[in-house]
């Protein structure tokens, strides 16, 4: 099962169970709570009416009733009063108290019911019997035994005069009169629970979508980092909290793994590159141990010197590239004039240019200040000029240009040599990849363009090589 379905299923299960139990508790507590409130009101009403009935009950002759008494007239007047009250949206159009009074023996002497129970013996009813014993008396009786809605709650109060118990007054109220309030409360709570459950489901869907989307972004990042090189590798997704920390940890792990892989690759490539000059030096040294004519000894000595220079260039380039790769930003940022810097580099390579018979032609010289590391930029330009000296056509031109295009500063150098084979063009800039010089058949260290690429990465720029027929043009693009 997918992660999203598991999260959503778990959230729905928890929300559903919580909503079920909460609604069940609320709905189960409504009716008892209403009954408790109603019983409290009946207690107050019964005691108030007991005081009103005390005078008439005190003068009641044995075997008599309260018919025609002041208390009886007041209760009957209450029962006949018209009422039209709107209670929180519900209409009340009748007065529902039933009042009956018993004497000290439990005989009914007054009853306000439509069918009075006057003269009946209520001494065994719970409300009357407990009150006659000096206890709190109350009962709930169903008029239809199987229907709880026909239940009537009765609460009794003692009628006393001078500390003597004269009788009991009971007030009754049908539960059906408050049932509409109970039904409305249950309906409101039910729909509130439905809305709450719906809102919980919506939040669950949103949280699940966010979690799954974030995990998928992490998965996409983890799958994509292995298919890109360091320069074009995607950035880790920007996520909050622990997921963001996990993304950063994955990025650090990627960098460590790529560093190890790159180190292993560089060691293998460097070992391969060192074999050829070391083999040549070893062979020349062995031959120099023999008796050789002076011209041969000089030739082998020059070969050793040439291979030592090659080794020195290889080691120096590898060290420079290593230092550049250890930086995240330029070491010394300052204002740099690329035109002036190019002229300094050309002056350093004047001997090589003269030896190759190359002439430098400026196509454009826009003096735009660039914020960067002058030393690193000089190293990159020097490598490009050196490549042009090795691969340019003897006696040809080197076309140099510094110009601004939009929000970019472009430095370009073109030689008029044979260019680069189409298959090799995408591999330019890879460590230890080099093409053969058409002039002397020698290969460079294969690190010059890698150094150029690293310098451009430090300056948030990019470089591009393209065949021009004839020649090769290398362009450096710096953002302004």
matplotlib code that plots the C-alpha trace (Angstrom):
import matplotlib.pyplot as plt

x = [0.0, 1.3, 2.3, -0.5, -3.2, -1.7, -1.6, -5.1, -6.5, -5.0, -6.2, -9.7, -9.8, -8.6, -11.0, -13.9, -13.5, -12.9, -16.0, -18.1, -17.3, -17.5, -20.9, -22.1, -21.1, -22.6, -25.9, -26.1, -25.7, -28.3, -31.4, -30.1, -28.8, -32.2, -33.9, -31.5, -32.3, -36.0, -35.9, -34.1, -36.9, -39.6, -38.0, -38.1, -41.7, -42.9, -41.5, -42.9, -46.4, -46.2, -46.0, -49.0, -51.0, -50.1, -52.9, -55.7, -54.3, -54.0, -57.7, -58.8, -61.4, -60.8, -61.9, -62.3, -60.7, -59.3, -61.9, -63.0, -60.1, -58.0, -55.1, -57.4, -58.6, -55.1, -53.9, -57.0, -56.4, -52.8, -54.0, -56.4, -54.0, -53.2, -49.5, -47.7, -43.9, -41.1, -38.2, -35.1, -37.2, -39.6, -43.2, -44.8, -48.6, -49.6, -48.8, -47.9, -47.6, -49.8, -50.2, -51.7, -51.8, -52.2, -52.9, -50.7, -52.1, -51.3, -54.9, -55.3, -57.2, -56.5, -55.5, -55.2, -55.3, -58.1, -59.3, -58.7, -57.6, -59.1, -59.7, -57.2, -54.6, -51.1, -49.3, -47.4, -46.2, -42.5, -42.8, -45.4, -44.2, -40.6, -41.7, -43.9, -40.9, -39.0, -36.9, -36.6, -39.4, -39.4, -40.5, -40.8, -43.8, -44.6, -48.2, -47.4, -44.9, -43.1, -42.7, -40.2, -41.6, -44.8, -42.7, -43.8, -41.4, -42.9, -41.2, -42.8, -42.3, -43.7, -46.4, -45.7, -47.1, -45.4, -43.1, -46.0, -46.3, -49.7, -49.3, -47.4, -47.5, -46.3, -45.5, -45.4, -44.2, -44.3, -41.0, -42.8, -42.9, -39.1, -38.6, -38.4, -35.6, -33.8, -34.4, -33.1, -30.0, -29.3, -29.7, -27.4, -24.7, -25.1, -24.6, -21.8, -20.2, -20.7, -19.1, -16.3, -15.7, -15.8, -13.3, -11.1, -11.2, -10.3, -7.4, -6.4, -6.4, -4.4, -1.8, -1.6, -1.1, 1.6, 3.4, 3.2, 4.2, 7.2, 8.3, 7.9, 10.1, 12.7, 12.5, 12.8, 15.8, 17.4, 16.8, 18.0, 21.3, 22.8, 22.1, 23.8, 27.4, 28.3, 27.9, 24.4, 23.1, 19.7, 19.4, 17.8, 14.1, 13.2, 11.1, 10.3, 11.1, 12.6, 12.0, 14.1, 16.8, 16.6, 17.0, 20.0, 21.5, 20.9, 22.6, 25.7, 25.8, 25.6, 28.5, 30.6, 29.8, 30.5, 33.7, 34.9, 33.9, 35.6, 38.7, 38.8, 38.3, 41.0, 43.5, 42.9, 43.2, 46.3, 48.0, 47.3, 48.6, 51.8, 52.6, 53.5, 56.1, 57.5, 57.9, 59.6, 62.0, 62.8, 63.6, 65.8, 67.6, 68.4, 69.7, 71.8, 73.6, 75.1, 77.9, 76.1, 77.2, 76.9, 73.9, 71.9, 72.8, 71.7, 68.4, 67.6, 68.5, 66.1, 63.5, 63.9, 63.7, 60.6, 58.8, 59.8, 58.2, 55.1, 55.0, 55.5, 52.6, 50.4, 51.1, 50.8, 47.5, 46.2, 47.1, 45.5, 42.3, 42.2, 42.5, 39.7, 37.4, 37.9, 36.4, 32.7, 33.2, 36.1, 39.0, 39.5, 36.6, 37.6, 36.9, 38.5, 39.0, 38.9, 40.6, 43.5, 43.7, 43.8, 46.6, 48.6, 48.0, 49.0, 52.2, 53.0, 52.6, 54.3, 57.2, 54.8, 52.8, 55.9, 57.3, 54.0, 53.8, 50.4, 49.0, 46.4, 43.5, 41.1, 37.6, 36.1, 37.4, 34.5, 36.0, 33.3, 34.3, 33.7, 33.6, 35.8, 39.0, 41.7, 44.2, 41.7, 40.5, 44.1, 44.7, 41.6, 42.6, 46.2, 45.0, 42.8, 45.6, 48.0, 45.5, 45.2, 49.0, 49.1, 46.2, 46.1, 47.3, 50.9, 51.2, 47.5, 45.3, 43.9, 40.7, 40.0, 36.8, 35.5, 32.0, 28.8, 25.6, 22.5, 23.3, 26.3, 30.0, 31.4, 35.1, 35.8, 39.0, 39.1, 42.0, 42.1, 43.4, 41.7, 39.2, 38.0, 36.3, 32.6, 32.7, 35.2, 33.5, 31.0, 34.0, 36.0, 36.4, 36.5, 39.5, 42.5, 40.7, 42.9, 43.3, 46.5, 48.2, 48.4, 51.7, 53.8, 51.5, 51.6, 48.7, 48.2, 47.5, 43.7, 43.2, 43.3, 39.6, 38.6, 40.3, 38.4, 35.1, 35.8, 36.8, 33.5, 31.5, 33.1, 32.0, 28.4, 29.3, 29.5, 31.8, 31.2, 33.3, 32.2, 33.8, 34.0, 35.5, 38.2, 39.2, 37.6, 36.0, 35.8, 33.4, 33.2, 29.9, 29.9, 26.6, 26.6]
y = [0.0, 3.4, 6.0, 8.4, 5.7, 4.6, 8.1, 8.9, 5.6, 6.1, 9.7, 8.7, 5.8, 8.0, 10.9, 8.6, 6.8, 10.1, 11.7, 8.6, 8.4, 12.2, 12.4, 9.4, 10.9, 14.3, 12.8, 10.4, 13.3, 15.6, 14.0, 13.3, 16.9, 18.3, 16.1, 17.3, 20.9, 20.2, 18.4, 21.4, 23.7, 21.4, 21.3, 25.1, 25.2, 22.5, 24.2, 27.6, 26.1, 24.2, 27.5, 28.7, 25.6, 25.6, 28.0, 26.1, 22.6, 23.7, 24.4, 21.3, 19.2, 15.5, 13.8, 17.1, 18.4, 21.7, 22.2, 25.8, 26.9, 30.0, 27.7, 25.6, 28.8, 30.1, 26.8, 26.6, 30.2, 29.3, 26.4, 28.5, 31.3, 31.8, 31.7, 32.3, 32.3, 31.8, 30.1, 30.0, 29.5, 27.0, 28.0, 27.3, 27.5, 25.6, 25.5, 21.9, 21.7, 19.1, 19.9, 17.6, 17.8, 15.0, 15.1, 13.6, 10.2, 10.3, 10.9, 13.2, 16.4, 18.4, 17.5, 19.9, 17.1, 17.1, 13.9, 14.6, 11.8, 13.5, 11.0, 8.4, 7.0, 8.1, 7.1, 4.4, 6.5, 7.2, 11.0, 11.1, 8.2, 9.5, 13.0, 11.8, 10.1, 13.4, 12.4, 13.9, 12.5, 12.3, 9.9, 9.5, 7.5, 6.5, 6.9, 4.3, 1.8, 1.1, 4.7, 6.8, 10.0, 9.6, 9.9, 12.5, 13.7, 14.4, 16.2, 16.6, 19.1, 18.9, 21.2, 22.3, 24.7, 25.3, 22.3, 20.0, 18.0, 18.8, 16.9, 16.8, 18.9, 17.4, 19.2, 17.1, 18.0, 15.7, 15.1, 15.5, 19.3, 19.5, 16.8, 19.4, 21.1, 17.8, 16.9, 20.3, 20.1, 16.6, 17.7, 20.7, 18.5, 15.9, 18.4, 20.1, 16.7, 16.1, 19.4, 18.7, 15.3, 16.9, 19.6, 16.9, 14.9, 18.0, 18.7, 15.1, 15.2, 18.4, 17.1, 13.8, 15.6, 17.8, 14.9, 12.7, 15.7, 16.4, 12.8, 12.6, 15.7, 14.0, 10.8, 12.7, 14.6, 11.3, 9.7, 12.7, 13.3, 10.2, 11.1, 14.6, 15.7, 18.0, 21.2, 20.5, 18.5, 19.8, 21.7, 19.9, 20.7, 23.5, 21.8, 22.9, 21.0, 17.5, 16.9, 20.0, 18.7, 15.3, 17.0, 18.9, 15.7, 13.9, 16.8, 16.6, 12.9, 13.3, 15.7, 13.4, 10.4, 12.5, 13.7, 10.2, 9.0, 12.0, 11.4, 7.8, 8.8, 11.5, 9.1, 6.6, 9.2, 10.8, 7.5, 6.8, 10.2, 9.7, 6.4, 7.7, 10.4, 8.1, 5.3, 7.7, 9.1, 5.5, 4.5, 7.5, 7.1, 3.4, 4.4, 7.2, 4.5, 3.1, 4.4, 6.7, 9.2, 12.8, 13.7, 10.7, 11.5, 15.1, 13.9, 11.6, 14.3, 16.7, 14.0, 13.6, 17.3, 17.5, 14.8, 16.4, 19.6, 17.7, 16.1, 19.4, 21.0, 18.0, 18.3, 22.1, 21.9, 19.2, 21.3, 24.4, 22.5, 21.0, 24.5, 25.8, 22.9, 23.5, 27.0, 27.9, 31.5, 33.5, 33.9, 37.6, 39.5, 42.8, 45.0, 43.4, 44.9, 41.9, 43.9, 44.9, 41.4, 39.9, 42.2, 41.0, 37.4, 38.0, 39.6, 36.5, 34.3, 36.6, 34.2, 31.3, 33.5, 34.6, 31.0, 29.9, 33.0, 34.0, 37.5, 38.7, 40.8, 42.6, 42.6, 44.6, 46.1, 47.2, 48.1, 46.8, 46.2, 42.7, 41.7, 38.6, 36.9, 38.4, 35.6, 32.8, 34.7, 35.2, 31.4, 30.6, 33.1, 31.9, 28.3, 29.4, 31.4, 28.4, 26.1, 28.6, 28.7, 24.9, 24.4, 27.6, 27.6, 28.6, 32.2, 32.7, 35.0, 34.8, 36.9, 38.3, 40.1, 41.6, 43.0, 43.4, 41.8, 42.6, 41.6, 39.5, 40.3, 38.0, 37.2, 35.1, 33.8, 32.2, 30.5, 29.5, 26.0, 22.7, 22.9, 19.9, 16.8, 16.7, 13.6, 15.3, 18.7, 17.5, 16.1, 19.3, 20.3, 16.8, 16.1, 14.6, 14.7, 16.4, 16.4, 16.1, 19.4, 19.6, 21.4, 18.8, 15.9, 16.3, 16.2, 18.6, 17.7, 17.7, 19.9, 23.4, 23.5, 21.8, 24.7, 27.2, 25.5, 25.6, 29.3, 30.1, 28.1, 30.2, 33.4, 32.0, 32.1, 29.5, 28.8, 27.4, 26.0, 25.8, 25.0, 28.0, 26.4, 27.2, 27.2, 26.9, 29.7, 29.6, 32.1, 33.0, 34.5, 36.4, 37.7, 41.4]
z = [0.0, -0.9, 1.7, 0.9, 1.3, 4.6, 6.0, 4.8, 6.0, 9.5, 9.7, 8.6, 11.2, 14.0, 13.1, 12.6, 15.9, 17.7, 16.1, 16.9, 20.5, 21.0, 19.4, 21.3, 24.6, 23.8, 22.5, 25.5, 27.9, 26.5, 27.9, 31.4, 31.6, 30.6, 33.1, 35.8, 35.0, 34.9, 38.3, 39.8, 38.5, 39.8, 43.3, 43.5, 42.2, 44.5, 47.6, 46.5, 46.0, 49.3, 51.1, 49.2, 50.1, 53.8, 55.0, 53.3, 54.2, 57.9, 58.2, 56.2, 58.1, 58.4, 55.2, 53.4, 50.2, 49.0, 46.3, 46.3, 48.5, 47.6, 46.6, 44.3, 42.6, 42.1, 40.5, 38.3, 37.3, 36.4, 34.3, 32.3, 31.6, 27.8, 26.9, 23.7, 24.3, 21.8, 23.5, 21.3, 18.2, 19.7, 20.5, 24.0, 23.9, 27.0, 30.8, 31.7, 35.5, 37.2, 40.9, 43.4, 47.2, 49.7, 53.4, 56.1, 55.4, 51.7, 50.5, 47.5, 48.6, 45.4, 41.8, 38.8, 36.3, 33.7, 35.4, 39.1, 41.4, 44.4, 47.2, 45.9, 48.2, 47.0, 50.2, 48.4, 45.5, 45.8, 45.8, 48.6, 50.8, 50.9, 51.6, 54.4, 55.9, 55.9, 52.8, 49.3, 47.2, 43.4, 40.7, 36.9, 35.7, 32.1, 31.0, 28.3, 29.7, 26.4, 25.4, 27.2, 25.6, 27.8, 31.0, 33.6, 36.3, 39.7, 42.5, 46.0, 48.8, 52.4, 53.5, 57.0, 59.6, 62.9, 62.4, 61.9, 58.6, 57.1, 53.8, 50.6, 47.5, 44.2, 40.9, 37.8, 34.3, 31.2, 29.5, 26.1, 26.8, 26.8, 24.1, 21.2, 23.0, 23.4, 19.7, 18.5, 20.7, 19.4, 15.8, 16.3, 17.9, 15.2, 12.4, 14.2, 14.5, 10.8, 10.0, 12.4, 10.8, 7.3, 8.3, 9.9, 6.7, 4.6, 6.9, 6.7, 2.9, 3.0, 5.5, 3.6, 0.2, 1.7, 3.3, 0.2, -2.1, 0.2, 0.2, -3.5, -3.9, -1.7, -3.8, -7.0, -5.7, -4.5, -7.9, -9.9, -8.2, -9.5, -13.1, -13.0, -12.6, -9.8, -11.8, -13.0, -10.0, -8.7, -5.5, -2.6, -2.2, 0.2, 2.8, 6.4, 9.6, 9.7, 6.0, 5.2, 7.5, 5.8, 2.4, 3.5, 5.0, 1.7, -0.1, 2.2, 1.7, -2.1, -2.0, 0.1, -2.2, -5.3, -3.8, -3.1, -6.6, -8.2, -6.1, -7.2, -10.8, -10.6, -9.0, -11.8, -14.5, -12.9, -12.6, -16.2, -17.3, -15.2, -16.7, -20.2, -19.1, -16.4, -18.9, -21.3, -18.6, -17.5, -21.0, -21.8, -18.5, -19.2, -22.6, -21.2, -19.0, -22.2, -24.3, -26.8, -29.4, -28.2, -30.4, -29.1, -25.5, -26.0, -27.6, -24.7, -22.2, -24.0, -23.9, -20.1, -19.7, -21.8, -19.9, -16.6, -17.8, -18.7, -15.3, -13.7, -15.7, -14.8, -11.1, -11.0, -12.9, -10.6, -7.5, -9.0, -9.8, -6.3, -4.7, -6.8, -6.0, -2.3, -2.6, -2.5, -3.5, -5.0, -2.5, -3.1, -4.7, -6.3, -9.3, -12.4, -15.9, -18.3, -21.0, -18.9, -17.4, -20.9, -22.0, -18.9, -19.8, -23.5, -22.3, -20.2, -23.3, -25.7, -26.2, -27.0, -29.4, -31.2, -31.5, -33.0, -35.3, -33.9, -34.1, -31.6, -33.1, -30.8, -32.2, -29.3, -26.1, -23.8, -20.4, -18.0, -14.4, -13.1, -9.5, -9.1, -8.2, -10.4, -9.7, -10.6, -13.7, -14.8, -14.4, -16.6, -19.3, -19.3, -19.9, -22.8, -24.4, -23.9, -25.6, -28.5, -28.9, -29.1, -31.4, -33.5, -37.1, -37.4, -38.6, -38.1, -36.0, -32.5, -32.4, -28.9, -27.8, -24.6, -24.9, -22.9, -24.1, -22.0, -18.5, -19.4, -20.0, -22.6, -23.1, -26.3, -28.0, -31.4, -33.1, -36.8, -36.3, -37.2, -34.4, -32.4, -33.8, -33.3, -31.1, -28.8, -28.4, -25.6, -23.6, -23.5, -19.8, -18.5, -16.3, -18.2, -21.5, -24.1, -27.9, -29.8, -30.9, -34.7, -34.4, -32.5, -32.0, -28.2, -25.7, -22.9, -19.3, -19.9, -16.9, -18.4, -19.5, -16.2, -14.4, -16.6, -15.8, -12.1, -12.2, -14.1, -11.5, -8.7, -10.5, -11.2, -14.9, -17.7, -20.6, -24.1, -26.8, -30.5, -33.8, -36.2, -39.3, -39.2, -35.6, -32.2, -30.2, -26.4, -24.8, -21.1, -19.9, -16.7, -15.1, -14.3]

ax = plt.figure().add_subplot(projection="3d")
ax.plot(x, y, z, "-o")
ax.set_aspect("equal")
plt.show()
